[in-house]
Amino acid sequence: MAKTKRGRVLWNIPSRGRGTCPVCSSTRIKLLYSQTKTDGTSLKVCKKCSKAVQTRVDRATV
């Protein structure tokens, strides 16, 4: 049976959750994962960068 609700929450997010990742600069990629910098600000990053080293996340520009 088909799963009709899969990915439905993305329709409510602006641009369907897509954008440019601040860590790796990939364009038109889903930004669904939250990372926090050491100064306390929060970033939305892609799946690859959700496991990135903290120093790389700190160098990211918003």
mmCIF file as Biopython writes it, N, C-alpha, C and O atoms, coordinates in Angstrom:
data_model
#
loop_
_atom_site.group_PDB
_atom_site.id
_atom_site.type_symbol
_atom_site.label_atom_id
_atom_site.label_alt_id
_atom_site.label_comp_id
_atom_site.label_asym_id
_atom_site.label_entity_id
_atom_site.label_seq_id
_atom_site.pdbx_PDB_ins_code
_atom_site.Cartn_x
_atom_site.Cartn_y
_atom_site.Cartn_z
_atom_site.occupancy
_atom_site.B_iso_or_equiv
_atom_site.auth_seq_id
_atom_site.auth_asym_id
_atom_site.pdbx_PDB_model_num
ATOM 1   N N  . MET A ? 1  ? 0.833  -1.177 0.000  1.0 0.0 1  A 1 
ATOM 2   C CA . MET A ? 1  ? 0.000  0.000  0.000  1.0 0.0 1  A 1 
ATOM 3   C C  . MET A ? 1  ? 0.888  1.255  0.000  1.0 0.0 1  A 1 
ATOM 4   O O  . MET A ? 1  ? 1.938  1.265  0.642  1.0 0.0 1  A 1 
ATOM 5   N N  . ALA A ? 2  ? 0.485  2.283  -0.695 1.0 0.0 2  A 1 
ATOM 6   C CA . ALA A ? 2  ? 1.275  3.499  -0.814 1.0 0.0 2  A 1 
ATOM 7   C C  . ALA A ? 2  ? 1.248  4.298  0.481  1.0 0.0 2  A 1 
ATOM 8   O O  . ALA A ? 2  ? 0.252  4.303  1.205  1.0 0.0 2  A 1 
ATOM 9   N N  . LYS A ? 3  ? 2.351  4.969  0.759  1.0 0.0 3  A 1 
ATOM 10  C CA . LYS A ? 3  ? 2.439  5.818  1.940  1.0 0.0 3  A 1 
ATOM 11  C C  . LYS A ? 3  ? 2.176  7.261  1.500  1.0 0.0 3  A 1 
ATOM 12  O O  . LYS A ? 3  ? 3.083  7.939  1.015  1.0 0.0 3  A 1 
ATOM 13  N N  . THR A ? 4  ? 0.951  7.723  1.666  1.0 0.0 4  A 1 
ATOM 14  C CA . THR A ? 4  ? 0.534  9.016  1.129  1.0 0.0 4  A 1 
ATOM 15  C C  . THR A ? 4  ? 1.037  10.198 1.948  1.0 0.0 4  A 1 
ATOM 16  O O  . THR A ? 4  ? 1.056  11.318 1.437  1.0 0.0 4  A 1 
ATOM 17  N N  . LYS A ? 5  ? 1.440  9.998  3.182  1.0 0.0 5  A 1 
ATOM 18  C CA . LYS A ? 5  ? 1.863  11.108 4.044  1.0 0.0 5  A 1 
ATOM 19  C C  . LYS A ? 5  ? 3.368  11.330 4.015  1.0 0.0 5  A 1 
ATOM 20  O O  . LYS A ? 5  ? 3.846  12.279 4.637  1.0 0.0 5  A 1 
ATOM 21  N N  . ARG A ? 6  ? 4.124  10.509 3.329  1.0 0.0 6  A 1 
ATOM 22  C CA . ARG A ? 6  ? 5.578  10.623 3.318  1.0 0.0 6  A 1 
ATOM 23  C C  . ARG A ? 6  ? 6.018  11.931 2.650  1.0 0.0 6  A 1 
ATOM 24  O O  . ARG A ? 6  ? 5.667  12.188 1.498  1.0 0.0 6  A 1 
ATOM 25  N N  . GLY A ? 7  ? 6.780  12.748 3.367  1.0 0.0 7  A 1 
ATOM 26  C CA . GLY A ? 7  ? 7.281  13.996 2.832  1.0 0.0 7  A 1 
ATOM 27  C C  . GLY A ? 7  ? 6.262  15.119 2.803  1.0 0.0 7  A 1 
ATOM 28  O O  . GLY A ? 7  ? 6.548  16.185 2.258  1.0 0.0 7  A 1 
ATOM 29  N N  . ARG A ? 8  ? 5.092  14.919 3.368  1.0 0.0 8  A 1 
ATOM 30  C CA . ARG A ? 8  ? 4.031  15.917 3.322  1.0 0.0 8  A 1 
ATOM 31  C C  . ARG A ? 8  ? 4.408  17.177 4.109  1.0 0.0 8  A 1 
ATOM 32  O O  . ARG A ? 8  ? 3.998  18.279 3.746  1.0 0.0 8  A 1 
ATOM 33  N N  . VAL A ? 9  ? 5.183  17.020 5.178  1.0 0.0 9  A 1 
ATOM 34  C CA . VAL A ? 9  ? 5.549  18.166 6.010  1.0 0.0 9  A 1 
ATOM 35  C C  . VAL A ? 9  ? 6.446  19.143 5.238  1.0 0.0 9  A 1 
ATOM 36  O O  . VAL A ? 9  ? 6.499  20.323 5.586  1.0 0.0 9  A 1 
ATOM 37  N N  . LEU A ? 10 ? 7.142  18.684 4.213  1.0 0.0 10 A 1 
ATOM 38  C CA . LEU A ? 10 ? 8.002  19.560 3.426  1.0 0.0 10 A 1 
ATOM 39  C C  . LEU A ? 10 ? 7.209  20.596 2.630  1.0 0.0 10 A 1 
ATOM 40  O O  . LEU A ? 10 ? 7.749  21.643 2.273  1.0 0.0 10 A 1 
ATOM 41  N N  . TRP A ? 11 ? 5.958  20.321 2.353  1.0 0.0 11 A 1 
ATOM 42  C CA . TRP A ? 11 ? 5.151  21.248 1.573  1.0 0.0 11 A 1 
ATOM 43  C C  . TRP A ? 11 ? 4.833  22.517 2.354  1.0 0.0 11 A 1 
ATOM 44  O O  . TRP A ? 11 ? 4.512  23.543 1.754  1.0 0.0 11 A 1 
ATOM 45  N N  . ASN A ? 12 ? 4.917  22.465 3.691  1.0 0.0 12 A 1 
ATOM 46  C CA . ASN A ? 12 ? 4.616  23.633 4.516  1.0 0.0 12 A 1 
ATOM 47  C C  . ASN A ? 12 ? 5.841  24.510 4.759  1.0 0.0 12 A 1 
ATOM 48  O O  . ASN A ? 12 ? 5.698  25.646 5.212  1.0 0.0 12 A 1 
ATOM 49  N N  . ILE A ? 13 ? 7.043  24.005 4.468  1.0 0.0 13 A 1 
ATOM 50  C CA . ILE A ? 13 ? 8.279  24.748 4.677  1.0 0.0 13 A 1 
ATOM 51  C C  . ILE A ? 13 ? 8.546  25.607 3.440  1.0 0.0 13 A 1 
ATOM 52  O O  . ILE A ? 13 ? 8.317  25.148 2.321  1.0 0.0 13 A 1 
ATOM 53  N N  . PRO A ? 14 ? 9.028  26.850 3.615  1.0 0.0 14 A 1 
ATOM 54  C CA . PRO A ? 14 ? 9.334  27.691 2.450  1.0 0.0 14 A 1 
ATOM 55  C C  . PRO A ? 14 ? 10.347 27.024 1.528  1.0 0.0 14 A 1 
ATOM 56  O O  . PRO A ? 14 ? 11.315 26.429 2.004  1.0 0.0 14 A 1 
ATOM 57  N N  . SER A ? 15 ? 10.146 27.111 0.257  1.0 0.0 15 A 1 
ATOM 58  C CA . SER A ? 15 ? 10.992 26.509 -0.791 1.0 0.0 15 A 1 
ATOM 59  C C  . SER A ? 15 ? 11.088 24.995 -0.644 1.0 0.0 15 A 1 
ATOM 60  O O  . SER A ? 15 ? 12.052 24.377 -1.097 1.0 0.0 15 A 1 
ATOM 61  N N  . ARG A ? 16 ? 10.083 24.408 -0.010 1.0 0.0 16 A 1 
ATOM 62  C CA . ARG A ? 16 ? 10.037 22.950 0.196  1.0 0.0 16 A 1 
ATOM 63  C C  . ARG A ? 16 ? 11.251 22.438 0.979  1.0 0.0 16 A 1 
ATOM 64  O O  . ARG A ? 16 ? 11.647 21.282 0.829  1.0 0.0 16 A 1 
ATOM 65  N N  . GLY A ? 17 ? 11.842 23.306 1.816  1.0 0.0 17 A 1 
ATOM 66  C CA . GLY A ? 17 ? 12.980 22.919 2.638  1.0 0.0 17 A 1 
ATOM 67  C C  . GLY A ? 17 ? 14.305 22.936 1.910  1.0 0.0 17 A 1 
ATOM 68  O O  . GLY A ? 17 ? 15.304 22.437 2.428  1.0 0.0 17 A 1 
ATOM 69  N N  . ARG A ? 18 ? 14.327 23.503 0.717  1.0 0.0 18 A 1 
ATOM 70  C CA . ARG A ? 18 ? 15.562 23.511 -0.068 1.0 0.0 18 A 1 
ATOM 71  C C  . ARG A ? 18 ? 16.246 24.870 -0.014 1.0 0.0 18 A 1 
ATOM 72  O O  . ARG A ? 18 ? 15.610 25.904 0.190  1.0 0.0 18 A 1 
ATOM 73  N N  . GLY A ? 19 ? 17.562 24.836 -0.203 1.0 0.0 19 A 1 
ATOM 74  C CA . GLY A ? 19 ? 18.336 26.067 -0.201 1.0 0.0 19 A 1 
ATOM 75  C C  . GLY A ? 19 ? 19.803 25.749 -0.421 1.0 0.0 19 A 1 
ATOM 76  O O  . GLY A ? 19 ? 20.142 24.692 -0.953 1.0 0.0 19 A 1 
ATOM 77  N N  . THR A ? 20 ? 20.670 26.660 -0.015 1.0 0.0 20 A 1 
ATOM 78  C CA . THR A ? 20 ? 22.113 26.472 -0.123 1.0 0.0 20 A 1 
ATOM 79  C C  . THR A ? 20 ? 22.661 26.171 1.261  1.0 0.0 20 A 1 
ATOM 80  O O  . THR A ? 20 ? 22.422 26.922 2.207  1.0 0.0 20 A 1 
ATOM 81  N N  . CYS A ? 21 ? 23.382 25.092 1.376  1.0 0.0 21 A 1 
ATOM 82  C CA . CYS A ? 21 ? 23.960 24.678 2.658  1.0 0.0 21 A 1 
ATOM 83  C C  . CYS A ? 21 ? 25.069 25.658 3.040  1.0 0.0 21 A 1 
ATOM 84  O O  . CYS A ? 21 ? 25.962 25.918 2.233  1.0 0.0 21 A 1 
ATOM 85  N N  . PRO A ? 22 ? 25.027 26.209 4.264  1.0 0.0 22 A 1 
ATOM 86  C CA . PRO A ? 22 ? 26.053 27.164 4.663  1.0 0.0 22 A 1 
ATOM 87  C C  . PRO A ? 22 ? 27.414 26.527 4.924  1.0 0.0 22 A 1 
ATOM 88  O O  . PRO A ? 22 ? 28.419 27.237 4.949  1.0 0.0 22 A 1 
ATOM 89  N N  . VAL A ? 23 ? 27.478 25.223 5.117  1.0 0.0 23 A 1 
ATOM 90  C CA . VAL A ? 23 ? 28.744 24.560 5.429  1.0 0.0 23 A 1 
ATOM 91  C C  . VAL A ? 23 ? 29.472 24.134 4.158  1.0 0.0 23 A 1 
ATOM 92  O O  . VAL A ? 23 ? 30.652 24.442 3.988  1.0 0.0 23 A 1 
ATOM 93  N N  . CYS A ? 24 ? 28.777 23.428 3.263  1.0 0.0 24 A 1 
ATOM 94  C CA . CYS A ? 24 ? 29.447 22.895 2.068  1.0 0.0 24 A 1 
ATOM 95  C C  . CYS A ? 24 ? 29.097 23.662 0.795  1.0 0.0 24 A 1 
ATOM 96  O O  . CYS A ? 24 ? 29.643 23.358 -0.266 1.0 0.0 24 A 1 
ATOM 97  N N  . SER A ? 25 ? 28.217 24.631 0.869  1.0 0.0 25 A 1 
ATOM 98  C CA . SER A ? 25 ? 27.800 25.478 -0.258 1.0 0.0 25 A 1 
ATOM 99  C C  . SER A ? 25 ? 27.133 24.709 -1.393 1.0 0.0 25 A 1 
ATOM 100 O O  . SER A ? 25 ? 27.168 25.161 -2.537 1.0 0.0 25 A 1 
ATOM 101 N N  . SER A ? 26 ? 26.534 23.573 -1.108 1.0 0.0 26 A 1 
ATOM 102 C CA . SER A ? 26 ? 25.752 22.851 -2.116 1.0 0.0 26 A 1 
ATOM 103 C C  . SER A ? 26 ? 24.455 23.613 -2.353 1.0 0.0 26 A 1 
ATOM 104 O O  . SER A ? 26 ? 23.819 24.073 -1.405 1.0 0.0 26 A 1 
ATOM 105 N N  . THR A ? 27 ? 24.063 23.746 -3.614 1.0 0.0 27 A 1 
ATOM 106 C CA . THR A ? 27 ? 22.862 24.509 -3.941 1.0 0.0 27 A 1 
ATOM 107 C C  . THR A ? 27 ? 21.686 23.577 -4.192 1.0 0.0 27 A 1 
ATOM 108 O O  . THR A ? 27 ? 21.861 22.418 -4.569 1.0 0.0 27 A 1 
ATOM 109 N N  . ARG A ? 28 ? 20.481 24.105 -3.977 1.0 0.0 28 A 1 
ATOM 110 C CA . ARG A ? 28 ? 19.217 23.391 -4.205 1.0 0.0 28 A 1 
ATOM 111 C C  . ARG A ? 28 ? 19.186 22.046 -3.505 1.0 0.0 28 A 1 
ATOM 112 O O  . ARG A ? 28 ? 18.784 21.042 -4.094 1.0 0.0 28 A 1 
ATOM 113 N N  . ILE A ? 29 ? 19.612 22.025 -2.239 1.0 0.0 29 A 1 
ATOM 114 C CA . ILE A ? 29 ? 19.665 20.804 -1.458 1.0 0.0 29 A 1 
ATOM 115 C C  . ILE A ? 29 ? 18.761 20.973 -0.239 1.0 0.0 29 A 1 
ATOM 116 O O  . ILE A ? 29 ? 18.571 22.091 0.241  1.0 0.0 29 A 1 
ATOM 117 N N  . LYS A ? 30 ? 18.204 19.876 0.260  1.0 0.0 30 A 1 
ATOM 118 C CA . LYS A ? 30 ? 17.308 19.948 1.408  1.0 0.0 30 A 1 
ATOM 119 C C  . LYS A ? 30 ? 18.086 20.284 2.673  1.0 0.0 30 A 1 
ATOM 120 O O  . LYS A ? 30 ? 19.081 19.635 2.997  1.0 0.0 30 A 1 
ATOM 121 N N  . LEU A ? 31 ? 17.621 21.302 3.380  1.0 0.0 31 A 1 
ATOM 122 C CA . LEU A ? 31 ? 18.237 21.734 4.635  1.0 0.0 31 A 1 
ATOM 123 C C  . LEU A ? 31 ? 17.299 21.370 5.772  1.0 0.0 31 A 1 
ATOM 124 O O  . LEU A ? 31 ? 16.488 22.189 6.204  1.0 0.0 31 A 1 
ATOM 125 N N  . LEU A ? 32 ? 17.411 20.153 6.251  1.0 0.0 32 A 1 
ATOM 126 C CA . LEU A ? 32 ? 16.471 19.639 7.233  1.0 0.0 32 A 1 
ATOM 127 C C  . LEU A ? 32 ? 17.083 19.371 8.596  1.0 0.0 32 A 1 
ATOM 128 O O  . LEU A ? 32 ? 16.362 19.033 9.535  1.0 0.0 32 A 1 
ATOM 129 N N  . TYR A ? 33 ? 18.384 19.511 8.728  1.0 0.0 33 A 1 
ATOM 130 C CA . TYR A ? 33 ? 19.065 19.133 9.957  1.0 0.0 33 A 1 
ATOM 131 C C  . TYR A ? 33 ? 19.598 20.373 10.660 1.0 0.0 33 A 1 
ATOM 132 O O  . TYR A ? 33 ? 20.121 21.278 10.009 1.0 0.0 33 A 1 
ATOM 133 N N  . SER A ? 34 ? 19.471 20.423 11.978 1.0 0.0 34 A 1 
ATOM 134 C CA . SER A ? 34 ? 19.924 21.568 12.754 1.0 0.0 34 A 1 
ATOM 135 C C  . SER A ? 34 ? 21.295 21.294 13.343 1.0 0.0 34 A 1 
ATOM 136 O O  . SER A ? 34 ? 21.551 20.211 13.871 1.0 0.0 34 A 1 
ATOM 137 N N  . GLN A ? 35 ? 22.172 22.276 13.250 1.0 0.0 35 A 1 
ATOM 138 C CA . GLN A ? 35 ? 23.490 22.245 13.881 1.0 0.0 35 A 1 
ATOM 139 C C  . GLN A ? 35 ? 23.630 23.538 14.663 1.0 0.0 35 A 1 
ATOM 140 O O  . GLN A ? 35 ? 23.159 24.584 14.218 1.0 0.0 35 A 1 
ATOM 141 N N  . THR A ? 36 ? 24.270 23.482 15.822 1.0 0.0 36 A 1 
ATOM 142 C CA . THR A ? 36 ? 24.499 24.694 16.599 1.0 0.0 36 A 1 
ATOM 143 C C  . THR A ? 36 ? 25.977 25.023 16.593 1.0 0.0 36 A 1 
ATOM 144 O O  . THR A ? 36 ? 26.833 24.150 16.732 1.0 0.0 36 A 1 
ATOM 145 N N  . LYS A ? 37 ? 26.250 26.297 16.430 1.0 0.0 37 A 1 
ATOM 146 C CA . LYS A ? 37 ? 27.621 26.780 16.506 1.0 0.0 37 A 1 
ATOM 147 C C  . LYS A ? 37 ? 28.020 26.884 17.981 1.0 0.0 37 A 1 
ATOM 148 O O  . LYS A ? 37 ? 27.171 26.771 18.865 1.0 0.0 37 A 1 
ATOM 149 N N  . THR A ? 38 ? 29.298 27.098 18.240 1.0 0.0 38 A 1 
ATOM 150 C CA . THR A ? 38 ? 29.748 27.221 19.626 1.0 0.0 38 A 1 
ATOM 151 C C  . THR A ? 38 ? 29.262 28.508 20.273 1.0 0.0 38 A 1 
ATOM 152 O O  . THR A ? 38 ? 29.207 28.596 21.499 1.0 0.0 38 A 1 
ATOM 153 N N  . ASP A ? 39 ? 28.906 29.516 19.462 1.0 0.0 39 A 1 
ATOM 154 C CA . ASP A ? 39 ? 28.378 30.759 20.033 1.0 0.0 39 A 1 
ATOM 155 C C  . ASP A ? 39 ? 26.878 30.678 20.315 1.0 0.0 39 A 1 
ATOM 156 O O  . ASP A ? 39 ? 26.299 31.636 20.829 1.0 0.0 39 A 1 
ATOM 157 N N  . GLY A ? 40 ? 26.245 29.558 19.990 1.0 0.0 40 A 1 
ATOM 158 C CA . GLY A ? 40 ? 24.845 29.346 20.332 1.0 0.0 40 A 1 
ATOM 159 C C  . GLY A ? 40 ? 23.857 29.529 19.201 1.0 0.0 40 A 1 
ATOM 160 O O  . GLY A ? 40 ? 22.680 29.211 19.373 1.0 0.0 40 A 1 
ATOM 161 N N  . THR A ? 41 ? 24.288 30.035 18.039 1.0 0.0 41 A 1 
ATOM 162 C CA . THR A ? 41 ? 23.363 30.213 16.924 1.0 0.0 41 A 1 
ATOM 163 C C  . THR A ? 41 ? 23.095 28.869 16.256 1.0 0.0 41 A 1 
ATOM 164 O O  . THR A ? 41 ? 23.939 27.972 16.272 1.0 0.0 41 A 1 
ATOM 165 N N  . SER A ? 42 ? 21.935 28.748 15.684 1.0 0.0 42 A 1 
ATOM 166 C CA . SER A ? 42 ? 21.522 27.502 15.056 1.0 0.0 42 A 1 
ATOM 167 C C  . SER A ? 42 ? 21.531 27.648 13.543 1.0 0.0 42 A 1 
ATOM 168 O O  . SER A ? 42 ? 21.161 28.693 13.009 1.0 0.0 42 A 1 
ATOM 169 N N  . LEU A ? 43 ? 21.955 26.595 12.857 1.0 0.0 43 A 1 
ATOM 170 C CA . LEU A ? 43 ? 21.997 26.562 11.397 1.0 0.0 43 A 1 
ATOM 171 C C  . LEU A ? 43 ? 21.195 25.387 10.889 1.0 0.0 43 A 1 
ATOM 172 O O  . LEU A ? 43 ? 21.123 24.348 11.545 1.0 0.0 43 A 1 
ATOM 173 N N  . LYS A ? 44 ? 20.595 25.541 9.732  1.0 0.0 44 A 1 
ATOM 174 C CA . LYS A ? 44 ? 19.980 24.420 9.034  1.0 0.0 44 A 1 
ATOM 175 C C  . LYS A ? 44 ? 20.970 23.950 7.979  1.0 0.0 44 A 1 
ATOM 176 O O  . LYS A ? 44 ? 21.390 24.737 7.131  1.0 0.0 44 A 1 
ATOM 177 N N  . VAL A ? 45 ? 21.350 22.672 8.023  1.0 0.0 45 A 1 
ATOM 178 C CA . VAL A ? 45 ? 22.361 22.130 7.124  1.0 0.0 45 A 1 
ATOM 179 C C  . VAL A ? 45 ? 21.810 20.902 6.409  1.0 0.0 45 A 1 
ATOM 180 O O  . VAL A ? 45 ? 20.752 20.380 6.760  1.0 0.0 45 A 1 
ATOM 181 N N  . CYS A ? 46 ? 22.559 20.448 5.385  1.0 0.0 46 A 1 
ATOM 182 C CA . CYS A ? 46 ? 22.155 19.280 4.607  1.0 0.0 46 A 1 
ATOM 183 C C  . CYS A ? 46 ? 22.518 17.993 5.355  1.0 0.0 46 A 1 
ATOM 184 O O  . CYS A ? 46 ? 23.122 18.036 6.427  1.0 0.0 46 A 1 
ATOM 185 N N  . LYS A ? 47 ? 22.148 16.870 4.785  1.0 0.0 47 A 1 
ATOM 186 C CA . LYS A ? 47 ? 22.369 15.572 5.425  1.0 0.0 47 A 1 
ATOM 187 C C  . LYS A ? 47 ? 23.860 15.254 5.552  1.0 0.0 47 A 1 
ATOM 188 O O  . LYS A ? 47 ? 24.293 14.692 6.558  1.0 0.0 47 A 1 
ATOM 189 N N  . LYS A ? 48 ? 24.643 15.615 4.530  1.0 0.0 48 A 1 
ATOM 190 C CA . LYS A ? 48 ? 26.081 15.352 4.588  1.0 0.0 48 A 1 
ATOM 191 C C  . LYS A ? 48 ? 26.738 16.139 5.712  1.0 0.0 48 A 1 
ATOM 192 O O  . LYS A ? 48 ? 27.618 15.626 6.404  1.0 0.0 48 A 1 
ATOM 193 N N  . CYS A ? 49 ? 26.315 17.365 5.891  1.0 0.0 49 A 1 
ATOM 194 C CA . CYS A ? 49 ? 26.948 18.244 6.871  1.0 0.0 49 A 1 
ATOM 195 C C  . CYS A ? 49 ? 26.355 18.095 8.272  1.0 0.0 49 A 1 
ATOM 196 O O  . CYS A ? 49 ? 26.837 18.729 9.211  1.0 0.0 49 A 1 
ATOM 197 N N  . SER A ? 50 ? 25.332 17.280 8.428  1.0 0.0 50 A 1 
ATOM 198 C CA . SER A ? 50 ? 24.779 17.070 9.760  1.0 0.0 50 A 1 
ATOM 199 C C  . SER A ? 50 ? 25.750 16.315 10.646 1.0 0.0 50 A 1 
ATOM 200 O O  . SER A ? 50 ? 25.644 16.367 11.871 1.0 0.0 50 A 1 
ATOM 201 N N  . LYS A ? 51 ? 26.704 15.608 10.032 1.0 0.0 51 A 1 
ATOM 202 C CA . LYS A ? 51 ? 27.722 14.873 10.770 1.0 0.0 51 A 1 
ATOM 203 C C  . LYS A ? 51 ? 29.091 15.544 10.661 1.0 0.0 51 A 1 
ATOM 204 O O  . LYS A ? 51 ? 30.111 14.912 10.937 1.0 0.0 51 A 1 
ATOM 205 N N  . ALA A ? 52 ? 29.125 16.812 10.261 1.0 0.0 52 A 1 
ATOM 206 C CA . ALA A ? 52 ? 30.383 17.527 10.050 1.0 0.0 52 A 1 
ATOM 207 C C  . ALA A ? 52 ? 31.064 17.832 11.379 1.0 0.0 52 A 1 
ATOM 208 O O  . ALA A ? 52 ? 30.421 17.884 12.428 1.0 0.0 52 A 1 
ATOM 209 N N  . VAL A ? 53 ? 32.371 18.032 11.313 1.0 0.0 53 A 1 
ATOM 210 C CA . VAL A ? 53 ? 33.157 18.388 12.477 1.0 0.0 53 A 1 
ATOM 211 C C  . VAL A ? 53 ? 32.750 19.788 12.947 1.0 0.0 53 A 1 
ATOM 212 O O  . VAL A ? 53 ? 32.416 20.645 12.129 1.0 0.0 53 A 1 
ATOM 213 N N  . GLN A ? 54 ? 32.778 20.016 14.242 1.0 0.0 54 A 1 
ATOM 214 C CA . GLN A ? 54 ? 32.301 21.279 14.808 1.0 0.0 54 A 1 
ATOM 215 C C  . GLN A ? 54 ? 33.085 22.484 14.289 1.0 0.0 54 A 1 
ATOM 216 O O  . GLN A ? 54 ? 32.504 23.557 14.122 1.0 0.0 54 A 1 
ATOM 217 N N  . THR A ? 55 ? 34.371 22.343 14.035 1.0 0.0 55 A 1 
ATOM 218 C CA . THR A ? 55 ? 35.151 23.478 13.532 1.0 0.0 55 A 1 
ATOM 219 C C  . THR A ? 55 ? 34.689 23.897 12.146 1.0 0.0 55 A 1 
ATOM 220 O O  . THR A ? 55 ? 34.735 25.080 11.807 1.0 0.0 55 A 1 
ATOM 221 N N  . ARG A ? 56 ? 34.246 22.943 11.347 1.0 0.0 56 A 1 
ATOM 222 C CA . ARG A ? 56 ? 33.733 23.261 10.008 1.0 0.0 56 A 1 
ATOM 223 C C  . ARG A ? 56 ? 32.394 23.977 10.090 1.0 0.0 56 A 1 
ATOM 224 O O  . ARG A ? 56 ? 32.105 24.863 9.286  1.0 0.0 56 A 1 
ATOM 225 N N  . VAL A ? 57 ? 31.584 23.591 11.061 1.0 0.0 57 A 1 
ATOM 226 C CA . VAL A ? 57 ? 30.287 24.259 11.253 1.0 0.0 57 A 1 
ATOM 227 C C  . VAL A ? 57 ? 30.507 25.683 11.762 1.0 0.0 57 A 1 
ATOM 228 O O  . VAL A ? 57 ? 29.776 26.595 11.375 1.0 0.0 57 A 1 
ATOM 229 N N  . ASP A ? 58 ? 31.491 25.882 12.615 1.0 0.0 58 A 1 
ATOM 230 C CA . ASP A ? 58 ? 31.769 27.224 13.147 1.0 0.0 58 A 1 
ATOM 231 C C  . ASP A ? 58 ? 32.252 28.177 12.065 1.0 0.0 58 A 1 
ATOM 232 O O  . ASP A ? 58 ? 32.004 29.379 12.158 1.0 0.0 58 A 1 
ATOM 233 N N  . ARG A ? 59 ? 32.937 27.672 11.036 1.0 0.0 59 A 1 
ATOM 234 C CA . ARG A ? 59 ? 33.423 28.517 9.943  1.0 0.0 59 A 1 
ATOM 235 C C  . ARG A ? 59 ? 32.323 28.902 8.973  1.0 0.0 59 A 1 
ATOM 236 O O  . ARG A ? 59 ? 32.535 29.788 8.145  1.0 0.0 59 A 1 
ATOM 237 N N  . ALA A ? 60 ? 31.166 28.281 9.038  1.0 0.0 60 A 1 
ATOM 238 C CA . ALA A ? 60 ? 30.067 28.533 8.091  1.0 0.0 60 A 1 
ATOM 239 C C  . ALA A ? 60 ? 29.508 29.935 8.262  1.0 0.0 60 A 1 
ATOM 240 O O  . ALA A ? 60 ? 29.394 30.445 9.376  1.0 0.0 60 A 1 
ATOM 241 N N  . THR A ? 61 ? 29.164 30.541 7.144  1.0 0.0 61 A 1 
ATOM 242 C CA . THR A ? 61 ? 28.520 31.854 7.173  1.0 0.0 61 A 1 
ATOM 243 C C  . THR A ? 61 ? 27.042 31.675 6.951  1.0 0.0 61 A 1 
ATOM 244 O O  . THR A ? 61 ? 26.621 30.804 6.190  1.0 0.0 61 A 1 
ATOM 245 N N  . VAL A ? 62 ? 26.256 32.492 7.610  1.0 0.0 62 A 1 
ATOM 246 C CA . VAL A ? 62 ? 24.802 32.361 7.517  1.0 0.0 62 A 1 
ATOM 247 C C  . VAL A ? 62 ? 24.268 33.152 6.384  1.0 0.0 62 A 1 
ATOM 248 O O  . VAL A ? 62 ? 23.059 33.161 6.153  1.0 0.0 62 A 1 
#
